[in-house]
Amino acid sequence: MTEAIMLLLWIVLATGAFLVVGSLYGYRHNLSKPNAIFYTALAFYLGLFVVTFLSIANAIIEIAFSTLFQI
């Protein structure tokens, strides 16, 4: 249960950070509103993908090590 809460916290923090980066990129380059929204959404989904990929990789590594040390 604690691990699930930590995973949700990481997802929220990482996607929030990517949202901030995407919106700052749009603000810094004086993009039009549709382009700024696009880059913000792109950063959000990139952050979501990164966290999901790292979570899956973490689960695979945990399974591999748990089977190694059971032998």
VOBA-1610 file (N, C-alpha, C; in pm, whole numbers, padded with zeros to 5 digits, always signed):
BEGIN
Met+00083-00120+00000Met+00000+00000+00000Met+00087+00126+00000Thr+00191+00125+00080Thr+00279+00241+00087Thr+00350+00263-00046Glu+00387+00153-00112Glu+00455+00165-00241Glu+00363+00224-00346Ala+00236+00189-00341Ala+00139+00245-00436Ala+00121+00395-00414Ile+00120+00436-00288Ile+00106+00579-00258Ile+00230+00654-00305Met+00347+00597-00284Met+00470+00661-00331Met+00473+00671-00483Leu+00425+00567-00551Leu+00420+00569-00696Leu+00327+00680-00745Leu+00210+00693-00683Leu+00118+00800-00721Leu+00179+00937-00694Leu+00250+00949-00584Leu+00316+01076-00552Leu+00421+01110-00657Trp+00500+01011-00699Trp+00601+01034-00802Trp+00537+01074-00933Ile+00424+01009-00968Ile+00355+01043-01093Ile+00308+01188-01088Val+00249+01227-00977Val+00200+01365-00964Val+00315+01464-00969Leu+00423+01436-00897Leu+00537+01529-00895Leu+00606+01540-01030Ala+00628+01426-01095Ala+00699+01428-01223Ala+00616+01495-01332Thr+00488+01460-01339Thr+00405+01523-01442Thr+00387+01671-01413Gly+00379+01707-01286Gly+00372+01850-01252Gly+00498+01924-01293Ala+00613+01862-01270Ala+00739+01925-01310Ala+00747+01939-01462Phe+00705+01836-01534Phe+00707+01845-01680Phe+00606+01948-01729Leu+00493+01963-01660Leu+00396+02067-01696Leu+00457+02205-01680Val+00528+02226-01571Val+00592+02356-01548Val+00696+02382-01655Val+00776+02281-01688Val+00880+02299-01790Val+00816+02331-01925Gly+00710+02259-01960Gly+00643+02285-02088Gly+00582+02423-02095Ser+00519+02467-01988Ser+00457+02599-01990Ser+00562+02709-01990Leu+00674+02688-01918Leu+00781+02788-01921Leu+00846+02796-02058Tyr+00856+02681-02126Tyr+00911+02682-02262Tyr+00821+02765-02354Gly+00690+02745-02342Gly+00597+02823-02423Gly+00604+02971-02390Tyr+00616+03004-02264Tyr+00624+03144-02222Tyr+00755+03209-02268Arg+00863+03135-02255Arg+00996+03188-02288Arg+01009+03219-02437His+00951+03134-02521His+00965+03150-02665His+00850+03228-02728Asn+00767+03290-02645Asn+00654+03370-02692Asn+00572+03297-02798Leu+00538+03174-02769Leu+00459+03096-02864Leu+00314+03140-02861Ser+00246+03115-02971Ser+00103+03143-02972Ser+00034+03047-02876Lys-00089+03079-02840Lys-00158+02999-02738Lys-00172+02851-02778Pro-00214+02818-02903Pro-00223+02674-02937Pro-00088+02602-02929Asn+00019+02669-02970Asn+00151+02606-02961Asn+00194+02588-02816Ala+00165+02685-02732Ala+00199+02673-02590Ala+00121+02559-02525Ile-00006+02546-02560Ile-00086+02436-02507Ile-00031+02303-02556Phe+00011+02297-02683Phe+00068+02174-02738Phe+00194+02134-02662Tyr+00285+02229-02640Tyr+00409+02196-02571Tyr+00384+02159-02425Thr+00287+02223-02363Thr+00253+02188-02225Thr+00197+02046-02219Ala+00106+02013-02311Ala+00050+01878-02314Ala+00156+01775-02349Leu+00245+01809-02441Leu+00353+01718-02478Leu+00443+01690-02358Ala+00476+01793-02283Ala+00559+01776-02164Ala+00487+01692-02059Phe+00357+01714-02045Phe+00279+01636-01948Phe+00282+01487-01984Tyr+00254+01455-02110Tyr+00252+01315-02149Tyr+00391+01254-02149Leu+00493+01333-02178Leu+00630+01283-02169Leu+00665+01248-02025Gly+00625+01334-01932Gly+00648+01305-01790Gly+00573+01181-01745Leu+00449+01167-01791Leu+00371+01048-01757Leu+00436+00922-01813Phe+00486+00930-01937Phe+00553+00816-01999Phe+00680+00779-01924Val+00759+00878-01886Val+00885+00852-01816Val+00858+00784-01682Val+00761+00835-01607Val+00731+00776-01476Val+00676+00635-01492Thr+00590+00614-01591Thr+00535+00480-01614Thr+00645+00383-01654Phe+00733+00426-01745Phe+00843+00341-01788Phe+00935+00306-01672Leu+00968+00404-01589Leu+01055+00377-01475Leu+00988+00286-01373Ser+00857+00298-01356Ser+00785+00211-01264Ser+00786+00067-01312Ile+00764+00048-01442Ile+00767-00087-01498Ile+00908-00145-01487Ala+01009-00065-01517Ala+01147-00113-01505Ala+01179-00148-01361Asn+01132-00070-01267Asn+01154-00098-01126Asn+01088-00229-01086Ala+00967-00253-01132Ala+00897-00377-01099Ala+00970-00498-01158Ile+01019-00485-01280Ile+01092-00596-01343Ile+01221-00625-01266Ile+01292-00521-01226Ile+01417-00540-01151Ile+01389-00602-01015Glu+01282-00558-00949Glu+01247-00617-00820Glu+01214-00765-00833Ile+01140-00801-00937Ile+01106-00942-00959Ile+01232-01023-00987Ala+01321-00969-01069Ala+01444-01040-01102Ala+01531-01062-00978Phe+01547-00959-00896Phe+01630-00974-00777Phe+01565-01062-00672Ser+01432-01058-00661Ser+01367-01142-00561Ser+01381-01290-00598Thr+01376-01321-00728Thr+01395-01461-00767Thr+01541-01502-00754Leu+01634-01409-00775Leu+01775-01442-00760Leu+01810-01476-00616Phe+01757-01399-00523Phe+01793-01419-00384Phe+01711-01526-00315Gln+01609-01580-00380Gln+01533-01690-00322Gln+01605-01823-00340Ile+01691-01829-00438Ile+01760-01955-00470Ile+01860-01992-00364
//
